[in-house]
Amino acid sequence: MTSPALLTVLKVGGELLEPDGDRLSTLAAATASLARTGPLLVVHGGGREIDAECSRRGLVKRAVDGLRITDAATLDAVVAVLAGTVNTRLVSALVAQGVDAVGLTGADASCAPVVKSPPHRAVDGRLVDLELVGQPVGTAPPRLLLDLLARGYVPVLACLGADAAGQVYNVNADTLASHLARACGAHRLLVAGAVAGVLDRSGRVIETLDLDGLESLVADGTATAGMVAKLVACREALTGGVAHVQLVCGSDRDPFSGSGGTRIVRVAARMP
């Protein structure tokens, strides 16, 4: 079975999925409209709710460049929030909008086979062991995802994965979305968060960002914390064959229209 034509992979930040306010309903309605335009695969995180659950359990958050350092106790909290509360909440909201959404994790049917991530070289030069954080591996598209997509379902994946021995790992949602976009031959990767896009030092949205500009934002510290992970994931998707890569504000009424946010391109068009 071949990959569905013009597949869109949508990564949804956990801040859009919290139960308070109207962000979730707005996001679900926009996602339903997006699903009507073609095959759609959704990957989600759950950052702030994971933070809250870890705090409730007396666990101190440790992170580097937007990547959560995950020991065994933290992983238990991550699994509880991602595979349980947040995934079910998002799937239910999408179903209420008429979407045939199916909740999964990357551990289901090896949708996201991973290995332990190698030590992470931080922007500040440190080499950091991320512990139970997984790096997606393999280039073959997961058969379960292709089967679901071909039958008109919208897979909704919590960002977890498992290795060949059955060890579950936390996986950065941006990293997983980028990997699946490449593996499934997606035409488009949309990264939806609570901010308007990539911001310059003055706080203005950068409408189009090429790879050289992306590297500069990371190197000079303009991009910090979670934005570093997002930009790296966008770079990998673009260089891996995904034609359209864009960061958008998922709180907007029409976030997936193609306008707004920041488009990531290989080389920006130059004025004559």
N, C-alpha and C positions, 0 to 999 in steps of 0.2 A: 504494500500500500504506500502510495507516495504522499508527500506532505500536501495539505490543503493549499489551494492557491491563495495568494494574498493574505496569508495569516498575519494577524496582529497579536503581539504579546504585550500585555498591559501589566506593568508593575505598580501596585498600589501601596503607598506608605501607610504604616499602621496608624498614623495620626489622623487619617481620613476615616478610619473604621471604628473610632471610639463611640460608645453608645450615647454620649451627651451631645446635644446640638443637632443640627440638620446636615452635617457633612456627609454622613453615611447615606441618607436618603437621596441627597443631591448626586453623590457619586454613583449610587446604584441606578438611578434614572439615566444618567449619562452613559454608563456602561451598557445598559440595555439598548440604548440607541446605537452604540458602537457595535454591539453584537449583531444587530440587524443588517450591518453593512458587509459582513463576511465572517470567516472563522476567527474565533477569539480565544486566547489562552490567558488566564489571569494568574499572577503570582503576587502574594501579599506578605507584608511583614506585620509587626505588632509592637514596635519599639517601646512606646511609652507605657503600654499596658504590661509589657514584660518588665520594665523598670519598676512599675508599681508592685507587681507580684514578687519580684526579687526583694524589694524593700519590705514587703509584708512578711517574707520568710527570713528577714535579717541578713540578706546577702548584699554585699557592696558591689556596685557596678564597676567593671573595669573595661575600658575600650581604648582603641587606638585607631586613628584615621577613620572613625565611624564604624569600626569592626568590633563587635562585642567579644571580649575574651570570655570563654565559656568553660567553666569547670563542671563537674558532674552535678553539683547541686543547682547551678544556674541552668544547666541543660534541662533538668526536671521542670523548672519553672517555664522555660522557653517552650517545651513540648506542651505543657498544660495550657498555656495561653494561645499558642499558634494553632495547634492541631485541634484544640477544643473550642475555647470561647470565641476567638476572632474568626476562625474559618467558618464555624457554624453561623455566626452573626452575618458575615458577608454573603454566604450562600443563601441564607434565608431572605436577605434583603434583595438579592438578585432574582430569586424565584418569585418574590412578591411583585417584581417588575415584569414578569413574564419570561424570564431567561431560564433556559434549561441548564442550570448550573449544577456542577457535581463537585463536592468538596473532597480534596485529596491532600496528601503530603507527598514530598518527594520520595518517601520510603515506599509508597504504594507501587507495586509492580515495577520496582526499580525505575520510577520516573526520574529520579535524580540520584544516580549512583555517584558516590563521592569517595574521596580519600581524605585523610587528615591533611589540613592545609599546612604547607611548609611555613617555617618562621616568616613573619611579615616584616619586610623592611619599611619602617615608618618614614614619613616625610622628613622627620627630624633626624633620621639616620639610625635610630635604634632597631635592633633585631628582636622581634617579640613573638613568643610562642602563644598562639591563639587558643591552644588546648583543644577542646572538642568542637572545633569549627571545621566544616568540611569544604573541600574544593571539588566542584563538579568535574567529572571526567567522562570521556567517551564522546564520540561525534555522531553516533547513530541516534535518530529521533526515537524517543520512547514509544513503543507500540501502543500502549494503553492510551496515551494522549492522542495519537493519530487516529485510533479507532473512535474515540469519543468525538473528536473534531469532525471526522468524516460523517458521523451520524447526527451532527447538529448540536451536540452538547458543548457547554462552555466549562472546561476544566478550571477549577479554582484551587491552586496549590499553595499550601502553607510552606514556608521556606525551611524545610527540614530535608535531610537526605540520610542515606545509610550506606555503609561500605559492604564489601563482600562478606565480611564476618557477621553482619547484622548490627554493628554498632551505629546508633543514631547520632547524627551531628547537626548542630546549628549551621545554617548556611545563610550568608548575607543575601537578602531578597534581591537587591540589585544585581549581584553576581549571578544568582540563579536565573533570573529573568533574562539576562544577557546570554547566558549559556544555552538556555532553551530556545531563545530566538534564533541563535546560530544553528543549533542541532536540528531544529524543525524547519529550517529554511524560511523563516518569517520574512515578510516584506517590511514590517514596521515594528519598532519597539517604542512604546510610550511609557515614560516614567512619571507617574503622577504622585505629587506630594502636596504639602500645604503652602509652599512658596511659589511665586510667580514664574520661576525659572532660575537660571544661573545669573547671579548678580555680580556686577563689577565692584570695584572698591568704593564707588559712590552710591551703591545700593540700587543702581539701575539695572533692569533686565537686559541681558545680552541676547538679542534676537537670533543671531547666527554666530556659532562658535566653531572654528575649525580645529583640527587636531593640534596644530602648533599653539593656538591660543589656549586650548585645553591644558596642554602640558605647562604652559606658563602660569596659569591660574593655580595649578597644584604646586608648582615649584616655588612661587613667590608668596605662598600662604594666603592668597585671596580666597581660595577654596579651602574650607576647613571641615573637620569632623565628617559628618555623613555625606557632604557634597563630594568629598574626595572619592569615596566608594562609588557614588553615582557616576561621576565623570569617568572613572576607570572602566566601569561596566559599559557605559555608552561607547567609549573608545573601542573596547573589545568587540562589541556588537557591530559597529560600523566597519572595522577592519576585517570582521569575520563574515561580511557579505550581506548584512541587513541594510536595506537601501535607505530607510527613513528612520532616524533616531531623534526623539524629541523629549524634552522635559517640560511638563505642563503643571499647572495648578489644578489639582483635582477638586478644589472647592468651587471652581467656576461653574456657572450653569451649563456651559457648553465647552468643556475642556478639551474635547477630542475633535474639534472642528478643523484643526490644522493650523489655525492662527493662534497667536499667543505663545507664551513660553519661550524656550530656547531650542532651536534646531541645531543638532550637531552634524557637521559635514566634514569631509576629508580636507578640502581646501576651499576657503571662502572665495566667492567671486570678487574679482578686483575691478574697480572702476577704470575705464580706459583713460 
